[in-house]
Amino acid sequence: MDFTHFMITILSGIAGTVVMTCTMYLYTILTGKFTKVIHLLGSMLTGDENFRKPGKNSLIVGILGHFGVGVIFSFGYFLLWNWGTFRINFQDSVLIGAASGIVAIIVWKAYLSLHNYPPKISQANYFMALFLAHVIFGIVSVNVFQLIADNPELWYQLQDEAKVL
């Protein structure tokens, strides 16, 4: 991975996370069910029991944690593209987003189950919002990468070209 692709991968992860976070917050507004991921993550990580109105430190931790995980997901996508598992196109961005949503639901379910003081939320609504938001994350992050990278040379393509020569 060269520096340009490294930076584009970070930017695409941030862009996807911004839109994903907005989706989770919009879900809260439209349904009245609390799905504000930064509030929940930050308060759970810091032990702040007031997850609906967490303190400043909890919000900072939530933002850093959420965006950090978004960038990690983006790097995971980059690896999957390089291994030839997914292509950089709209159809695969939906699939990779859905797969990410399933992974996120499993991780959050485990975290909520293991946490000493889990927030009292509708898990069904939270997981529905989480899944939809990850599909959107996949679409945004993949397409931002594609728009900025123009025509990235991925490992599997370079290997295919080397075999032809």
DSSP file (Angstrom, degrees, kcal/mol; ACC not computed):
  #  RESIDUE AA STRUCTURE BP1 BP2  ACC     N-H-->O    O-->H-N    N-H-->O    O-->H-N    TCO  KAPPA ALPHA  PHI   PSI    X-CA   Y-CA   Z-CA
    1    1 A M              0   0    0      0, 0.0     2,-0.1     0, 0.0   153,-0.0   0.000 360.0 360.0 360.0 122.3    0.0    0.0    0.0
    2    2 A D     >  -     0   0    0      1,-0.1     4,-2.3     4,-0.0     5,-0.2  -0.378 360.0-100.9 -84.0 170.7    1.5    3.3   -1.0
    3    3 A F  H  > S+     0   0    0      1,-0.2     4,-2.6     2,-0.2     5,-0.2   0.869 120.2  55.0 -61.0 -39.0    1.0    6.5    0.9
    4    4 A T  H  > S+     0   0    0      1,-0.2     4,-2.5     2,-0.2    -1,-0.2   0.943 111.1  43.5 -61.4 -48.4   -1.7    7.8   -1.5
    5    5 A H  H  > S+     0   0    0      1,-0.2     4,-2.4     2,-0.2    -1,-0.2   0.859 111.7  56.0 -65.9 -34.0   -3.8    4.7   -1.1
    6    6 A F  H  X S+     0   0    0     -4,-2.3     4,-2.0     2,-0.2    -2,-0.2   0.946 111.6  42.0 -59.6 -49.5   -3.2    4.8    2.7
    7    7 A M  H  X S+     0   0    0     -4,-2.6     4,-2.7     2,-0.2    -2,-0.2   0.882 113.8  51.7 -68.0 -39.0   -4.5    8.3    2.9
    8    8 A I  H  X S+     0   0    0     -4,-2.5     4,-2.7     2,-0.2    -1,-0.2   0.883 108.6  52.3 -64.8 -37.9   -7.4    7.7    0.6
    9    9 A T  H  X S+     0   0    0     -4,-2.4     4,-2.0     2,-0.2    -2,-0.2   0.911 111.0  47.0 -64.8 -42.4   -8.4    4.6    2.7
   10   10 A I  H  X S+     0   0    0     -4,-2.0     4,-2.3     2,-0.2    -2,-0.2   0.940 113.6  48.2 -62.8 -46.6   -8.4    6.8    5.8
   11   11 A L  H  X S+     0   0    0     -4,-2.7     4,-2.7     1,-0.2    -2,-0.2   0.893 111.0  50.0 -62.2 -40.6  -10.5    9.5    4.1
   12   12 A S  H  X S+     0   0    0     -4,-2.7     4,-2.4     1,-0.2    -1,-0.2   0.872 110.6  50.6 -67.9 -34.7  -13.0    7.0    2.7
   13   13 A G  H  X S+     0   0    0     -4,-2.0     4,-2.1     2,-0.2    -2,-0.2   0.897 112.0  47.0 -66.4 -40.3  -13.3    5.5    6.2
   14   14 A I  H  X S+     0   0    0     -4,-2.3     4,-2.5     2,-0.2    -2,-0.2   0.929 112.7  49.0 -66.3 -45.3  -13.9    8.9    7.7
   15   15 A A  H  X S+     0   0    0     -4,-2.7     4,-2.1     1,-0.2     5,-0.2   0.929 112.8  47.7 -60.9 -45.4  -16.5    9.8    5.0
   16   16 A G  H  X S+     0   0    0     -4,-2.4     4,-2.4     1,-0.2    -1,-0.2   0.889 111.8  50.4 -62.1 -39.1  -18.3    6.5    5.5
   17   17 A T  H  X S+     0   0    0     -4,-2.1     4,-2.8     2,-0.2    -1,-0.2   0.876 107.7  53.1 -68.6 -37.9  -18.3    7.0    9.3
   18   18 A V  H  X S+     0   0    0     -4,-2.5     4,-2.2     2,-0.2    -2,-0.2   0.953 114.1  41.5 -60.4 -49.7  -19.7   10.5    9.0
   19   19 A V  H  X S+     0   0    0     -4,-2.1     4,-2.0     2,-0.2    -2,-0.2   0.884 114.9  51.8 -68.0 -37.5  -22.6    9.4    6.9
   20   20 A M  H  X S+     0   0    0     -4,-2.4     4,-2.3    -5,-0.2    -1,-0.2   0.927 109.8  48.9 -62.3 -45.3  -23.2    6.3    9.0
   21   21 A T  H  X S+     0   0    0     -4,-2.8     4,-2.3     1,-0.2    -2,-0.2   0.912 110.1  51.1 -62.1 -43.3  -23.3    8.4   12.2
   22   22 A C  H  X S+     0   0    0     -4,-2.2     4,-2.6     1,-0.2    -1,-0.2   0.883 108.8  52.7 -60.7 -38.2  -25.8   10.8   10.6
   23   23 A T  H  X S+     0   0    0     -4,-2.0     4,-2.4     2,-0.2    -2,-0.2   0.920 109.0  48.6 -63.1 -44.5  -27.9    7.8    9.6
   24   24 A M  H  X S+     0   0    0     -4,-2.3     4,-1.5     1,-0.2    11,-0.2   0.897 114.3  45.8 -62.9 -40.5  -27.9    6.4   13.2
   25   25 A Y  H  X S+     0   0    0     -4,-2.3     4,-1.9     2,-0.2    -2,-0.2   0.874 111.6  51.6 -71.9 -37.2  -28.9    9.9   14.6
   26   26 A L  H  X S+     0   0    0     -4,-2.6     4,-2.8     2,-0.2     5,-0.2   0.886 105.7  56.1 -64.5 -38.5  -31.6   10.3   11.9
   27   27 A Y  H  X S+     0   0    0     -4,-2.4     4,-2.4     1,-0.2     6,-0.5   0.901 106.2  51.3 -58.3 -41.8  -33.0    6.9   12.9
   28   28 A T  H  X S+     0   0    0     -4,-1.5     4,-2.1     1,-0.2    -1,-0.2   0.919 112.0  46.5 -60.7 -44.3  -33.3    8.2   16.4
   29   29 A I  H  < S+     0   0    0     -4,-1.9    -2,-0.2     1,-0.2    -1,-0.2   0.920 116.6  43.2 -65.3 -44.3  -35.1   11.3   15.2
   30   30 A L  H  < S+     0   0    0     -4,-2.8    -2,-0.2     1,-0.2    -1,-0.2   0.840 127.7  26.8 -73.7 -34.4  -37.5    9.4   13.0
   31   31 A T  H  < S-     0   0    0     -4,-2.4    -2,-0.2    -5,-0.2    -3,-0.2   0.659  92.1-129.4-104.2 -18.4  -38.3    6.5   15.3
   32   32 A G     <  +     0   0    0     -4,-2.1     2,-0.4    -5,-0.4    -4,-0.2   0.519  69.1 126.9  76.8   4.0  -37.8    8.0   18.7
   33   33 A K        -     0   0    0     -6,-0.5     2,-0.6    -5,-0.1    -1,-0.3  -0.822  68.7-113.9 -96.4 133.3  -35.6    5.0   19.6
   34   34 A F        +     0   0    0     -2,-0.4    88,-0.2     1,-0.1    92,-0.1  -0.538  54.3 146.2 -75.4 112.8  -32.2    5.9   20.9
   35   35 A T        +     0   0    0     -2,-0.6     2,-1.3   -11,-0.2    -1,-0.1  -0.016  13.5 143.2-133.1  28.5  -29.5    4.8   18.4
   36   36 A K     >  -     0   0    0      1,-0.2     4,-2.4   -11,-0.1     3,-0.2  -0.586  30.9-168.5 -77.0  96.4  -26.9    7.5   18.9
   37   37 A V  H  > S+     0   0    0     -2,-1.3     4,-3.0     1,-0.2     5,-0.3   0.832  80.0  52.2 -61.2 -39.4  -23.8    5.3   18.5
   38   38 A I  H  > S+     0   0    0      2,-0.2     4,-2.4     1,-0.2     5,-0.3   0.913 111.5  48.0 -65.8 -41.0  -21.2    7.9   19.7
   39   39 A H  H  > S+     0   0    0     -3,-0.2     4,-2.2     2,-0.2     5,-0.2   0.939 116.4  43.3 -61.5 -47.5  -23.2    8.5   22.9
   40   40 A L  H  X S+     0   0    0     -4,-2.4     4,-2.2     2,-0.2     5,-0.2   0.943 117.2  44.2 -66.5 -48.9  -23.6    4.8   23.6
   41   41 A L  H  X S+     0   0    0     -4,-3.0     4,-2.5     1,-0.2     5,-0.2   0.941 115.7  47.5 -63.0 -48.0  -20.0    3.8   22.7
   42   42 A G  H  X S+     0   0    0     -4,-2.4     4,-2.0    -5,-0.3     6,-0.3   0.912 113.8  46.2 -61.0 -44.4  -18.5    6.7   24.6
   43   43 A S  H  X>S+     0   0    0     -4,-2.2     4,-1.4    -5,-0.3     5,-1.1   0.874 113.7  49.2 -69.6 -34.9  -20.5    6.2   27.7
   44   44 A M  H  <5S+     0   0    0     -4,-2.2    -2,-0.2    -5,-0.2    -1,-0.2   0.890 112.8  47.3 -69.8 -38.1  -19.9    2.4   27.7
   45   45 A L  H  <5S+     0   0    0     -4,-2.5    -2,-0.2    -5,-0.2    -1,-0.2   0.847 120.7  36.5 -71.6 -33.1  -16.2    2.9   27.3
   46   46 A T  H  <5S-     0   0    0     -4,-2.0    -1,-0.2    -5,-0.2    -2,-0.2   0.586 108.5-116.3 -96.1 -11.2  -15.9    5.5   30.0
   47   47 A G  T  <5 +     0   0    0     -4,-1.4     2,-0.7     1,-0.3    -3,-0.2   0.636  57.8 156.8  83.7  14.2  -18.4    4.1   32.4
   48   48 A D      < -     0   0    0     -5,-1.1    -1,-0.3    -6,-0.3    -2,-0.1  -0.648  28.3-162.6 -74.4 114.1  -20.7    7.2   32.1
   49   49 A E  S    S+     0   0    0     -2,-0.7     2,-1.4     1,-0.2     3,-0.2   0.662  75.5  77.6 -77.3 -15.3  -24.1    5.9   33.1
   50   50 A N    >   +     0   0    0      1,-0.2     3,-0.6     3,-0.1    -1,-0.2  -0.595  55.4 163.4 -93.1  74.9  -26.0    8.8   31.5
   51   51 A F  T 3   +     0   0    0     -2,-1.4    -1,-0.2     1,-0.2    -8,-0.1   0.735  69.0  59.6 -69.2 -22.3  -25.7    7.6   27.9
   52   52 A R  T 3  S+     0   0    0      1,-0.3    -1,-0.2    -3,-0.2    -2,-0.1   0.836 125.9  16.3 -74.2 -31.1  -28.4    9.9   26.6
   53   53 A K  S <  S+     0   0    0     -3,-0.6    -1,-0.3   -14,-0.1    -2,-0.2  -0.528  88.5 179.7-137.6  68.3  -26.5   13.0   27.8
   54   54 A P        -     0   0    0      0, 0.0    -3,-0.1     0, 0.0   -14,-0.0  -0.232  31.6 -97.4 -70.6 161.6  -22.9   11.8   28.4
   55   55 A G     >  -     0   0    0      1,-0.1     4,-2.1     4,-0.0     5,-0.2  -0.147  39.0 -96.6 -70.6 171.1  -20.1   14.1   29.5
   56   56 A K  H  > S+     0   0    0      1,-0.2     4,-2.4     2,-0.2     5,-0.2   0.892 123.4  52.5 -57.5 -45.0  -17.6   15.7   27.2
   57   57 A N  H  > S+     0   0    0      1,-0.2     4,-2.6     2,-0.2    -1,-0.2   0.897 108.5  51.0 -61.4 -40.4  -15.0   13.1   27.9
   58   58 A S  H  > S+     0   0    0      1,-0.2     4,-2.6     2,-0.2    -1,-0.2   0.905 110.3  49.2 -63.7 -41.1  -17.4   10.3   27.0
   59   59 A L  H  X S+     0   0    0     -4,-2.1     4,-2.7     2,-0.2    -2,-0.2   0.907 111.1  49.3 -65.5 -41.1  -18.3   12.0   23.7
   60   60 A I  H  X S+     0   0    0     -4,-2.4     4,-2.7     2,-0.2     5,-0.2   0.934 113.1  46.8 -62.8 -45.9  -14.7   12.5   22.8
   61   61 A V  H  X S+     0   0    0     -4,-2.6     4,-2.8     1,-0.2     5,-0.2   0.908 112.9  50.6 -62.3 -41.8  -13.9    8.8   23.5
   62   62 A G  H  X S+     0   0    0     -4,-2.6     4,-2.7    -5,-0.2     5,-0.2   0.907 111.7  47.0 -62.5 -43.1  -17.1    7.8   21.5
   63   63 A I  H  X S+     0   0    0     -4,-2.7     4,-2.7     2,-0.2     5,-0.3   0.952 115.3  44.7 -64.2 -49.8  -16.0    9.9   18.6
   64   64 A L  H  X S+     0   0    0     -4,-2.7     4,-2.2     1,-0.2    -2,-0.2   0.913 116.6  46.6 -62.4 -42.6  -12.4    8.6   18.5
   65   65 A G  H  X S+     0   0    0     -4,-2.8     4,-2.3    -5,-0.2    -1,-0.2   0.933 114.6  46.0 -64.5 -46.3  -13.6    5.0   19.0
   66   66 A H  H  X S+     0   0    0     -4,-2.7     4,-2.1    -5,-0.2    -2,-0.2   0.930 116.6  43.1 -65.9 -46.0  -16.3    5.2   16.4
   67   67 A F  H  X S+     0   0    0     -4,-2.7     4,-2.2    -5,-0.2    -1,-0.2   0.860 111.9  55.5 -69.6 -33.6  -14.1    6.9   13.8
   68   68 A G  H  X S+     0   0    0     -4,-2.2     4,-2.0    -5,-0.3    -2,-0.2   0.926 109.6  45.7 -61.7 -44.5  -11.2    4.6   14.6
   69   69 A V  H  X S+     0   0    0     -4,-2.3     4,-2.7     2,-0.2    -2,-0.2   0.888 109.8  55.8 -66.3 -38.1  -13.3    1.5   14.0
   70   70 A G  H  X S+     0   0    0     -4,-2.1     4,-2.0     1,-0.2    -2,-0.2   0.906 108.8  46.7 -59.4 -42.2  -14.6    3.1   10.7
   71   71 A V  H  X S+     0   0    0     -4,-2.2     4,-2.3     2,-0.2    -1,-0.2   0.886 110.6  52.9 -68.0 -38.2  -11.1    3.5    9.5
   72   72 A I  H  X S+     0   0    0     -4,-2.0     4,-2.2     2,-0.2    -2,-0.2   0.922 108.7  49.9 -62.4 -43.8  -10.3    0.0   10.5
   73   73 A F  H  X S+     0   0    0     -4,-2.7     4,-2.3     1,-0.2    -2,-0.2   0.913 109.2  53.0 -58.6 -42.2  -13.3   -1.3    8.5
   74   74 A S  H  X S+     0   0    0     -4,-2.0     4,-2.2     1,-0.2    -2,-0.2   0.897 108.5  48.5 -62.4 -41.4  -12.1    0.8    5.5
   75   75 A F  H  X S+     0   0    0     -4,-2.3     4,-2.3     2,-0.2    -1,-0.2   0.872 108.8  54.8 -66.1 -35.5   -8.6   -0.8    5.7
   76   76 A G  H  X S+     0   0    0     -4,-2.2     4,-2.4     2,-0.2    -2,-0.2   0.909 107.2  50.0 -61.3 -41.4  -10.4   -4.2    5.9
   77   77 A Y  H  X S+     0   0    0     -4,-2.3     4,-2.7     2,-0.2     5,-0.2   0.926 107.8  53.7 -60.9 -44.3  -12.2   -3.3    2.7
   78   78 A F  H  X S+     0   0    0     -4,-2.2     4,-2.3     1,-0.2    -2,-0.2   0.914 109.8  47.7 -58.0 -43.6   -8.9   -2.4    1.1
   79   79 A L  H  X S+     0   0    0     -4,-2.3     4,-1.9     2,-0.2    -1,-0.2   0.925 110.7  51.0 -63.4 -43.9   -7.5   -5.8    2.0
   80   80 A L  H  <>S+     0   0    0     -4,-2.4     5,-2.2     1,-0.2     6,-1.0   0.881 111.0  48.9 -62.8 -37.8  -10.5   -7.6    0.6
   81   81 A W  H ><5S+     0   0    0     -4,-2.7     3,-1.3     1,-0.2    75,-0.2   0.925 110.8  51.0 -64.7 -42.7  -10.3   -5.7   -2.7
   82   82 A N  H 3<5S+     0   0    0     -4,-2.3    74,-0.8     1,-0.3    -2,-0.2   0.797 108.4  51.0 -68.0 -28.0   -6.6   -6.5   -2.9
   83   83 A W  T 3<5S-     0   0    0     -4,-1.9    -1,-0.3    -5,-0.1    -2,-0.2   0.505 115.7-116.7 -83.9  -4.0   -7.3  -10.2   -2.3
   84   84 A G  T < 5S+     0   0    0     -3,-1.3    -3,-0.2    -4,-0.3    -2,-0.1   0.629  80.8 123.9  79.6  13.8   -9.9  -10.1   -5.1
   85   85 A T  S   <S+     0   0    0     -5,-2.2     2,-0.3    -6,-0.2    -4,-0.2   0.897  78.8  16.9 -72.8 -41.1  -12.7  -11.0   -2.7
   86   86 A F  S    S-     0   0    0     -6,-1.0     2,-0.3    -9,-0.2    -2,-0.2  -0.923  74.2-133.9-128.5 154.6  -14.7   -7.9   -3.6
   87   87 A R        -     0   0    0     -2,-0.3     2,-1.5    -3,-0.1    -6,-0.1  -0.687  30.7-108.1-100.1 160.7  -14.6   -5.4   -6.5
   88   88 A I  S    S+     0   0    0     -2,-0.3     2,-0.3    -7,-0.1     3,-0.0  -0.670  79.4 106.2 -90.3  83.5  -14.7   -1.7   -6.1
   89   89 A N  S  > S-     0   0    0     -2,-1.5     4,-1.9     1,-0.1     5,-0.1  -0.930  82.5 -95.9-151.2 173.1  -18.3   -1.1   -7.5
   90   90 A F  H  > S+     0   0    0     -2,-0.3     4,-1.8     1,-0.2     5,-0.2   0.917 117.4  51.6 -63.6 -46.1  -21.7   -0.3   -6.2
   91   91 A Q  H  > S+     0   0    0      1,-0.2     4,-1.8     2,-0.2     3,-0.2   0.932 114.0  43.3 -59.0 -47.4  -23.1   -3.9   -6.0
   92   92 A D  H  > S+     0   0    0      1,-0.2     4,-3.0     2,-0.2     5,-0.2   0.799 107.3  60.9 -70.9 -26.9  -20.1   -5.1   -3.9
   93   93 A S  H  X S+     0   0    0     -4,-1.9     4,-1.8     2,-0.2    -1,-0.2   0.875 105.8  48.0 -66.1 -34.6  -20.2   -2.0   -1.8
   94   94 A V  H  X S+     0   0    0     -4,-1.8     4,-2.4    -3,-0.2    -2,-0.2   0.923 114.1  46.8 -67.8 -44.4  -23.7   -3.0   -0.7
   95   95 A L  H  X S+     0   0    0     -4,-1.8     4,-2.6     2,-0.2    -2,-0.2   0.919 113.5  46.7 -64.1 -44.4  -22.6   -6.6    0.0
   96   96 A I  H  X S+     0   0    0     -4,-3.0     4,-2.2     1,-0.2    -1,-0.2   0.863 112.6  51.1 -68.5 -34.2  -19.5   -5.5    1.9
   97   97 A G  H  X S+     0   0    0     -4,-1.8     4,-2.3    -5,-0.2    -2,-0.2   0.907 110.7  48.5 -65.9 -42.0  -21.6   -3.0    3.9
   98   98 A A  H  X S+     0   0    0     -4,-2.4     4,-2.0     2,-0.2    -2,-0.2   0.909 111.7  49.4 -64.6 -42.2  -24.2   -5.7    4.7
   99   99 A A  H  X S+     0   0    0     -4,-2.6     4,-2.2     1,-0.2    -1,-0.2   0.906 111.2  50.1 -62.8 -40.5  -21.4   -8.1    5.8
  100  100 A S  H  X S+     0   0    0     -4,-2.2     4,-2.9     1,-0.2    -2,-0.2   0.887 107.7  54.6 -63.3 -38.9  -20.0   -5.3    8.0
  101  101 A G  H  X S+     0   0    0     -4,-2.3     4,-2.3     2,-0.2    -2,-0.2   0.891 107.8  48.7 -62.4 -40.6  -23.4   -4.7    9.5
  102  102 A I  H  X S+     0   0    0     -4,-2.0     4,-2.2     2,-0.2    -2,-0.2   0.924 112.4  48.1 -65.3 -44.2  -23.6   -8.4   10.5
  103  103 A V  H  X S+     0   0    0     -4,-2.2     4,-2.6     1,-0.2    -2,-0.2   0.928 111.9  50.5 -60.2 -44.9  -20.2   -8.3   12.1
  104  104 A A  H  X S+     0   0    0     -4,-2.9     4,-3.0     1,-0.2     5,-0.3   0.894 108.8  51.1 -62.3 -40.8  -21.1   -5.0   13.9
  105  105 A I  H  X S+     0   0    0     -4,-2.3     4,-2.8     2,-0.2    -1,-0.2   0.922 111.1  48.4 -62.6 -43.8  -24.3   -6.6   15.3
  106  106 A I  H  X S+     0   0    0     -4,-2.2     4,-2.2     2,-0.2    -2,-0.2   0.931 114.6  45.4 -62.1 -46.0  -22.4   -9.6   16.6
  107  107 A V  H  X S+     0   0    0     -4,-2.6     4,-2.7     2,-0.2    -2,-0.2   0.934 115.8  45.6 -64.3 -46.7  -19.7   -7.4   18.2
  108  108 A W  H  X S+     0   0    0     -4,-3.0     4,-3.1     2,-0.2     5,-0.3   0.898 110.9  53.2 -65.7 -39.7  -22.3   -5.0   19.7
  109  109 A K  H  X S+     0   0    0     -4,-2.8     4,-2.0    -5,-0.3    -1,-0.2   0.932 112.9  44.5 -59.8 -45.0  -24.5   -7.9   21.0
  110  110 A A  H  X S+     0   0    0     -4,-2.2     4,-2.2    -5,-0.2    -2,-0.2   0.921 114.1  49.4 -64.4 -43.7  -21.5   -9.4   22.7
  111  111 A Y  H  X S+     0   0    0     -4,-2.7     4,-1.8     1,-0.2    -2,-0.2   0.917 112.2  47.4 -64.1 -43.3  -20.4   -6.0   24.1
  112  112 A L  H  < S+     0   0    0     -4,-3.1    -1,-0.2     1,-0.2    -2,-0.2   0.865 113.9  48.9 -64.6 -35.8  -23.8   -5.2   25.4
  113  113 A S  H  < S+     0   0    0     -4,-2.0    -2,-0.2    -5,-0.3    -1,-0.2   0.849 117.3  40.0 -71.9 -34.5  -24.1   -8.7   27.0
  114  114 A L  H  < S+     0   0    0     -4,-2.2    -2,-0.2    -5,-0.1    -1,-0.2   0.661  90.1 105.6 -90.5 -17.9  -20.6   -8.5   28.6
  115  115 A H     <  -     0   0    0     -4,-1.8   -71,-0.0    -5,-0.2    -4,-0.0  -0.366  68.7-136.3 -68.7 141.5  -20.8   -4.9   29.8
  116  116 A N  S    S+     0   0    0      1,-0.3    -1,-0.1    -2,-0.1    -4,-0.0   0.875  99.6  20.3 -64.1 -38.8  -21.3   -4.4   33.6
  117  117 A Y  S    S-     0   0    0    -73,-0.1    -1,-0.3     3,-0.0     3,-0.1  -0.609  81.5-173.3-132.5  72.1  -23.8   -1.6   33.0
  118  118 A P        -     0   0    0      0, 0.0    -6,-0.1     0, 0.0     2,-0.0  -0.369  33.5-103.0 -67.8 145.8  -25.2   -1.8   29.5
  119  119 A P        -     0   0    0      0, 0.0     2,-1.2     0, 0.0   -69,-0.1  -0.358  30.8-115.4 -65.8 147.7  -27.5    1.0   28.4
  120  120 A K        +     0   0    0     -3,-0.1     2,-0.3     2,-0.0    -3,-0.0  -0.727  62.2 138.9 -87.8  96.7  -31.2    0.3   28.4
  121  121 A I        -     0   0    0     -2,-1.2     2,-1.1   -88,-0.1     3,-0.1  -0.864  65.3 -92.7-132.0 164.7  -32.1    0.5   24.8
  122  122 A S     >  -     0   0    0     -2,-0.3     4,-2.7   -88,-0.2     5,-0.2  -0.726  36.7-166.5 -78.2 104.0  -34.2   -1.3   22.3
  123  123 A Q  H  > S+     0   0    0     -2,-1.1     4,-3.1     1,-0.2     5,-0.3   0.870  84.4  57.7 -64.0 -35.2  -31.6   -3.7   20.9
  124  124 A A  H  > S+     0   0    0      2,-0.2     4,-1.9     1,-0.2    -1,-0.2   0.938 111.9  41.1 -60.2 -46.1  -33.9   -4.7   18.0
  125  125 A N  H  > S+     0   0    0      2,-0.2     4,-2.7     1,-0.2     5,-0.2   0.911 114.8  51.8 -67.0 -41.8  -34.1   -1.0   16.9
  126  126 A Y  H  X S+     0   0    0     -4,-2.7     4,-2.6     1,-0.2    -2,-0.2   0.925 112.0  45.7 -61.0 -44.7  -30.4   -0.4   17.6
  127  127 A F  H  X S+     0   0    0     -4,-3.1     4,-2.4     2,-0.2    -1,-0.2   0.851 111.7  52.1 -69.8 -33.8  -29.4   -3.5   15.5
  128  128 A M  H  X S+     0   0    0     -4,-1.9     4,-2.4    -5,-0.3     5,-0.2   0.949 113.7  43.6 -64.3 -48.0  -31.7   -2.5   12.7
  129  129 A A  H  X S+     0   0    0     -4,-2.7     4,-2.8     1,-0.2    -2,-0.2   0.900 113.3  52.8 -62.5 -40.7  -30.3    1.0   12.6
  130  130 A L  H  X S+     0   0    0     -4,-2.6     4,-1.8    -5,-0.2    -1,-0.2   0.907 110.1  47.2 -62.5 -43.4  -26.7   -0.5   12.9
  131  131 A F  H  X S+     0   0    0     -4,-2.4     4,-2.0     2,-0.2    -2,-0.2   0.955 114.7  45.3 -64.4 -50.1  -27.3   -2.8    9.9
  132  132 A L  H  X S+     0   0    0     -4,-2.4     4,-2.2     1,-0.2    -2,-0.2   0.909 112.5  52.0 -59.9 -42.5  -28.8   -0.1    7.7
  133  133 A A  H  X S+     0   0    0     -4,-2.8     4,-2.6     1,-0.2    -1,-0.2   0.844 108.0  51.6 -65.0 -33.7  -26.0    2.4    8.7
  134  134 A H  H  X S+     0   0    0     -4,-1.8     4,-2.8     2,-0.2    -1,-0.2   0.861 106.6  52.9 -73.3 -34.3  -23.3   -0.2    7.8
  135  135 A V  H  X S+     0   0    0     -4,-2.0     4,-2.2     2,-0.2    -2,-0.2   0.943 113.0  45.0 -61.1 -45.4  -24.8   -0.8    4.3
  136  136 A I  H  X S+     0   0    0     -4,-2.2     4,-2.8     2,-0.2     5,-0.3   0.906 110.5  54.6 -63.6 -41.7  -24.7    3.0    3.8
  137  137 A F  H  X S+     0   0    0     -4,-2.6     4,-3.1     1,-0.2     5,-0.3   0.936 108.8  48.8 -55.2 -48.1  -21.1    3.1    5.3
  138  138 A G  H  X S+     0   0    0     -4,-2.8     4,-2.2     1,-0.2     5,-0.3   0.922 112.4  47.5 -59.4 -45.9  -20.1    0.4    2.7
  139  139 A I  H  X S+     0   0    0     -4,-2.2     4,-2.0     2,-0.2    -1,-0.2   0.940 117.6  41.6 -61.6 -47.9  -21.6    2.4   -0.2
  140  140 A V  H  X S+     0   0    0     -4,-2.8     4,-2.7     2,-0.2     5,-0.3   0.953 116.8  45.3 -67.9 -50.2  -20.1    5.7    0.9
  141  141 A S  H  X S+     0   0    0     -4,-3.1     4,-2.1    -5,-0.3    -1,-0.2   0.907 115.9  46.0 -65.4 -41.1  -16.6    4.5    1.8
  142  142 A V  H  X S+     0   0    0     -4,-2.2     4,-2.5    -5,-0.3    -1,-0.2   0.928 116.3  45.1 -65.6 -44.0  -16.2    2.3   -1.3
  143  143 A N  H  X S+     0   0    0     -4,-2.0     4,-2.5    -5,-0.3    -2,-0.2   0.839 111.0  52.3 -73.9 -31.1  -17.5    5.0   -3.6
  144  144 A V  H  X S+     0   0    0     -4,-2.7     4,-2.4     2,-0.2     5,-0.3   0.934 111.5  48.3 -64.7 -44.6  -15.4    7.7   -2.0
  145  145 A F  H  X S+     0   0    0     -4,-2.1     4,-3.1    -5,-0.3     5,-0.2   0.934 113.2  47.7 -57.9 -46.4  -12.4    5.5   -2.5
  146  146 A Q  H  X S+     0   0    0     -4,-2.5     4,-1.1     1,-0.2    -1,-0.2   0.899 112.1  49.1 -64.0 -41.6  -13.3    4.8   -6.1
  147  147 A L  H  < S+     0   0    0     -4,-2.5    -1,-0.2     1,-0.2    -2,-0.2   0.899 120.1  35.7 -65.3 -40.8  -13.9    8.5   -6.8
  148  148 A I  H  < S+     0   0    0     -4,-2.4    -2,-0.2     1,-0.2    -1,-0.2   0.894 115.6  51.9 -81.4 -40.8  -10.6    9.6   -5.3
  149  149 A A  H  < S-     0   0    0     -4,-3.1     2,-1.9    -5,-0.3    -1,-0.2   0.671  80.6-167.2 -74.0 -16.1   -8.4    6.7   -6.3
  150  150 A D  S  < S-     0   0    0     -4,-1.1    -1,-0.2    -5,-0.2    -2,-0.1  -0.449  74.4  -3.4  65.0 -84.1   -9.4    6.9  -10.0
  151  151 A N  S    S-     0   0    0     -2,-1.9    -1,-0.2    -3,-0.1     2,-0.1  -0.652  80.1-162.8-139.4  80.3   -7.9    3.6  -11.1
  152  152 A P        -     0   0    0      0, 0.0     2,-0.9     0, 0.0    -2,-0.1  -0.376  18.5-130.9 -68.6 140.0   -6.1    1.9   -8.2
  153  153 A E        -     0   0    0     -2,-0.1     2,-0.2     4,-0.0   -71,-0.0  -0.815  31.5-162.8 -88.1 109.3   -3.7   -0.9   -9.0
  154  154 A L    >>  -     0   0    0     -2,-0.9     4,-2.3     1,-0.1     3,-0.5  -0.612  27.7-112.6 -96.7 156.1   -4.7   -3.6   -6.7
  155  155 A W  H 3> S+     0   0    0      1,-0.3     4,-2.5    -2,-0.2     5,-0.2   0.872 115.0  51.7 -54.8 -44.9   -2.6   -6.7   -5.8
  156  156 A Y  H 3> S+     0   0    0    -74,-0.8     4,-2.1   -75,-0.2    -1,-0.3   0.859 110.7  49.3 -65.9 -33.0   -4.8   -9.2   -7.5
  157  157 A Q  H <> S+     0   0    0     -3,-0.5     4,-2.4     2,-0.2    -1,-0.2   0.903 110.9  49.2 -70.2 -40.9   -4.8   -7.2  -10.7
  158  158 A L  H  X S+     0   0    0     -4,-2.3     4,-2.1     2,-0.2    -2,-0.2   0.878 111.5  49.9 -65.3 -37.2   -1.0   -6.9  -10.7
  159  159 A Q  H  X S+     0   0    0     -4,-2.5     4,-1.8    -5,-0.2    -2,-0.2   0.910 110.3  50.1 -67.0 -41.4   -0.7  -10.6  -10.1
  160  160 A D  H  X S+     0   0    0     -4,-2.1     4,-1.4     1,-0.2    -2,-0.2   0.910 111.7  48.3 -62.0 -41.4   -3.1  -11.3  -13.0
  161  161 A E  H  X S+     0   0    0     -4,-2.4     4,-1.7     1,-0.2    -1,-0.2   0.884 109.2  53.1 -65.5 -38.3   -1.0   -9.0  -15.2
  162  162 A A  H  < S+     0   0    0     -4,-2.1    -1,-0.2     1,-0.2    -2,-0.2   0.855 106.8  52.4 -65.7 -34.6    2.2  -10.7  -14.1
  163  163 A K  H  < S+     0   0    0     -4,-1.8    -1,-0.2     1,-0.2    -2,-0.2   0.840 107.4  52.5 -68.9 -33.7    0.8  -14.2  -15.1
  164  164 A V  H  <        0   0    0     -4,-1.4    -2,-0.2     1,-0.3    -1,-0.2   0.879 360.0 360.0 -69.6 -38.1   -0.1  -12.9  -18.5
  165  165 A L     <        0   0    0     -4,-1.7    -1,-0.3    -5,-0.1    -2,-0.2   0.504 360.0 360.0 -71.7 360.0    3.4  -11.7  -19.2
